[in-house]
Amino acid sequence: MQETDVLIIGAGVTGVSAGLELARRGRKALIVERREVGAGASGNNAGSCAVQNKPVPLVPLARDAVEIWKALHEELLREGLDLDYTRLGGFRLAESPQEVEALRKSAEYQQSIGVPIEHLSGDEARRRAPYLGPAIAAANWCPNDGYCDVLHAMKALAGAFVRRGGQIWTHTDAIGADPKGDGFLVVTSRGPICARQVFVAGGTWMRDLTGPLAPPAPVTVRINVLTVTPRVATVFPHMITHISHKLTMKQLPVGTIMVGGGWQGGGDYHTYKGEPSFASLVGNWQMAVRAIPALAHLDVLRTWAAFDGRMPDEQPIVGELPQTPGAFVAGYASGGWTLGPLLARCVVTMMCGDATPEIIAPFSPRRFAQTPAST
């Protein structure tokens, strides 16, 4: 029988980051993953590592999370591993008078909690970023906004975890778990695992877990449509978002432009087959072209729909499952890629017996204590 200090369910950004953090603390960790590393939302999202486009309750988390991304990038580069992390700052855009006012209020709040934000008129923004179109009436600028190439980042994070002695079992289902002594006996498709603690970081997969590891509330599914262009000469270097939460854009170092923002598609997560919506694709690109008119003549190389598991309130769930001492959970929020390493670090802190970090206290699983668990 396989034994480990901590069994992690899910090899996405949160699960692998937790494994890396545990390895730093001298804890033995094993990750089981239903498919491949990063095969779920972590390998199929737009890779935004931004502060200012998060819902208000999550801005403090994002403020701290991007600093973890920066430190991880520097640490892994010294080992020859590249997260493909770019931090050249970002603009958050507004078009209508109502959006301009919302953008101004957003800047005031973020400045009050220490986020470096400048509120700019449309003309001021175009002087700094001439690629922005005439429809842009105002913009907030944050030098800490950035992005990753998610496929490269997941490969680097997993590589760092394995180098430190961690194990990843891919194509392995977690079938059931029972508390046993001072730990858990977890049945998997590859055999039983005895673990002192369990960390559930399975994203949409969490919907399928039952028994003591079941989520404290139903996991909802978003199906986000994303598109990417062929490689082109540099059009813009910055992270671009919109106050409406319906646009994210970045041009990766290889030259491809990634466009997303939460426009919805269809599909069935049981078969891992997402179906992009033509209406969402068109609407997303219309916003993109209003923001940066030079995109109007570019081709779309590929479009896809990515599954993203969320809690009902779209805020993260972080901490020990109230019905199962020793079992922890994290993730399931808007901006999950940005927040992943921070949530992982907070959970590992609690697993090692330290106090719950104040920044994640509002997001305890106990807030759903009166909600029936999903099956």
N, C-alpha and C positions, 0 to 999 in steps of 0.2 A: 504493500500500500504506500502511495506517495504521501509524504508529510511535508508541511510547510508552516511557517509562522502565520503568513497571511495568504489567503486565496483571493485573487482579484478576478471578478467576472467582467470581461469586456476589455479588449485591447484597443480602445480609442484613446484620445488625447488625455482624458482624465485618468483612466486605468493605468496607462503606461507611465504617465507622470507620477502617479502614486507609487508604482513599482520602483521607479528611479529614486524617489524620496525615501522609501523604505530601505533601499540598498545603501543609501548614504548613512542611514542610522544603524546599519548593521543587522537589519531584519531580513529574514529569508522570505521571498515572495514568489508566488507562481501565478501567472495570468492564464486563464482559459478564455478562448475566443471562438465563437461559433463559426466564423469564416477566417478571413485573413486579418492581419494587423491593419487597422484603419479602414476596414471594409465598410463600416457603417457611416454615420454622419461625419466622423472625423476625417475620412478620406474623400468626402464628396461635397464638402462645404466650400464657401468662397475664400476661407483663410483669413478673414479680417481679424486683426489684433488691434482693435480701436477702442477708445474710451468714450468719445462724445456721442456715439450713436446708440448707446444703451438706454433702456428704460431707466427712469430716475432712481428706483431702488437699487439698481445694479451698477450705477456709476462708481460708487466707492470701491466695489469689487474690481471693476475694470481698471480703475486708476492704479490699483496695486498689482493687478494681474499683468499689465503690460511691462511692469518693471521686472517681474519674474521671467517673462519671455525674453527680455533683453539680457538678463543675467544667464539664462539657459543658453542663449545663442552664443554668448562670449565663452561660457564654460565648455560647450561642446566643440566649438571651433578649435579650442586648444587641443582637443583630442582627435581632430581631423574629421569631425562630424558636423554637417552643415544643416541647420534648420531652414535655410533659405528664407531667413527673416529679414525684412526690409522695414526701416523706420525712418521715413523722410517727412513725416507729418501728414496731416489730412485736413481737408475742407469738408464741412457739413453745410449743405446748401439749402436755400429757401427761395421760393418764387413768389407766392402770393403775400399780401400784407399780413394775413393771419399767420402764415408760416414765418415771416420775418419777426413778428412779435414773439412767437413761440421760441424761435432761435435765440432772440435776445434774452429771454427769461432763462433758457437753458444755459447760456453762457454765464449769467449771473450766479446761478446755482452752482455750476461746476467750479467757477472761480472761488466760491465760498468754501469749498472743500479741498482746495489746493490743486485743482487741475489747471494747467496753463492754457487758457483759452483767450483768444482775441475775437471780438465781434466786429466784422467788417461790412461795409456797404458793398453792393455789387461792383461798383467801380473800383473800390479799394482791392477787392478780391481779384478782379481781372488784371489789375496792375501787377499783382504777385503771380497770378496764374493766367496768362493771356489765352490759354486754351478754353477757359470758361465762356459759355455763351451769354448772349444778351438777356436771356430769360432769367438769369440768376440775379435776384434782387438783394441778396445778402448772403454772407457765409461766416461761419465760425471756423477759426483756424486753431488746430491743436498740434504742436510739434511731436507729441507722444503717440499719435496714431500710426499704425503700420499694418503689415500683413505678412503672411507666410505662403509658400507653396506647400499645401498640406501634405502631398504625397512625400516630398522630400523631408518635411518636418517629422512625419510619423516614422519614417525609416530611421532618421537620426535618433529620435527618442527611444525607439525600440532597441537600436544598436547600443546606445549608452546603457540601457537597463541590462541587456544580456552581457555586456562587457563587465558589469559589476556583479555578475553571478546569478542574475535573474533568469527564470525560465518562462517561455511563452508556448502554450499548447494551442495551436491553431486547429480549426475544424473539430472543435471539441465542445459539445453541449453540456451545460450544467443542468442536470435532470431533476435533482432533488437534494435537500439538505436536512439534517437532523442535528439538533444540539447533542453533544456527546461529551460528558465530563466537563472539562474547562474549555471546550472548543466545539468544532463541528465536524461531522462526517458528511462530505458532499459527494453525491453520486454523479459521475460524468460519463459521457460516451466513451471515454478512454480509460475509465477505471475510477475507483474511489480515491478520494483525497481527504486526509485528516489535517485540519487547519485550526489554529488557535483563534483566528479571527477571519471574517469574510468581508470583502469590500465589493459591493455591487455597483458597477460603473458601465452597465450594459446598454445604455441608451434605449432605443425603441425595444430592444430585446427584453427589457425589464417587464414589458407587458405580459410575457409568457411565464414569468416566474411565479410560483405558488408556494404555499406553506410559509415557513418562517422568514423567507427572503422576499416574500411578496411586497410590492410597493404599498405604501400607506394610503395612496389615492390612485385613481385610474390614470394611466399614462396615455395622454393624447398624442396624436401623430400629425405633424405638419409635413408637407411634401413640397419642398422648395425647388423652384425652377432656376437653373443656372445656365449661362452660356459662355463660350470662350471663342475668341477670334483666332485666326492664324497669327503667326509671328509677324509683327510689323515694326517699323522704326518707332522710336519713342514719341508718343503722343502726349503723355502726362506722367509725372513721376510720383504723384501723391495718392494717398488713400482718399476716395471720394464717397461721401454718404449724403443722405438727404433727410431733412427734418420729418418727412412723412414716413420714414422707416421703410420706404419701398425702393431704395436704390443703394447698392454698394458697387464700387468699381475700383479696380487697381490694374496696373500693367506690370506683369511679372518681369523679372530680370531677363527672361528668355525672349520677351517681346509680346507674348500673348496677353490679351486684355480679358479679364474676368468680369462678368456683369451678373449681379444678383440683387437681392434685396427682400426676399420673402414672398415673391409672387408664387401662387400655388398651382401645382399640377395634380395628377392623380396616380393611381397605382395600388399595389397590394404589398405591404411590407412582408407578408409571409413568404412571398416568392422573390423578394428583393427587386421587383420590377417597377420602376417609376415611369410615369408617363407625362412628359412635358405637355403643358397646355399651350396651344398656338396663341390664344388670346393673352396669356400671361407673358409669353415671349415677346409679343408685339408691344404690349403695354410697358414692359420693362425697358425695351430698347427705345421707345419713344421718350421715356424719361431720361435715358442715358444720352440721347442725341440732343435733347434740350440743354442738358448740362454741358456737354462737350460736342459741339456741332461737327468736329472733325471725324467723329465716329460714323457719320451718316453713310459713308461710302465703303465701310468695311464689311467683309463677309463674316458670317457665323460659321465657325468650323464644327462646333459640337454643342448640343444642348442636352441636359439631363435633369431628372427630378430626384432629389435626395430626401430620404426619410429622416426625420428629426423628432425624437421623443421629448415631450414636454410634460411638466406638471400642469394641472388645470389652471393655475394662476400665472403660468409661464415664468415663474421665478424659480431659482434653484432649490433643490432639496439637498441638505448637507448635514450629515451627522449619523448618530446611532439609531437604528430602527427601534422604535419604542417597544415593540412586541418581542424583540429578539436581541438581548444584550450580547455584544460581541460582533454583531453584524452592522456594517456601516454602508452608507449610500451617498452618492454625490452626482450632481449633473442635472439634466432635464430642464434647462433654462434657455431663454433667449440669449444669444451671444455665447453659447456653450464653448465654442472653440477658444475665444479670448479667455474665458474664465477657467478653463480646464485645469491648467497647472496650479492656479491658486486654490481651487476647490480641493484638488488632490493634496496639496500641502496642508490645508486645514484639517482634512480627515486624518491624515497620517499623524498630525499633532495630537488629535484626540485618541487615536488608536494607541499611541505611545504613553497615554495616561496623563497628558497635559490638559489644561483647562481649554474649554471651547473658545477659539478665537472670537473676540467680540464682533468682528466684522461680519461673521457668518451666523451669529446667534439668531437673527430674525428668520433664518431659512431652515430651521430645524424640522425634521420629519414630524415632530409632535404637533405641528400646526394642522396636520390632517388627521389627528387622532380620532376624530368623530366621523371620519369618512370611511365607508367600507372599502376594504382592499379590493383591487381588481383581480380577476382570475384569467 
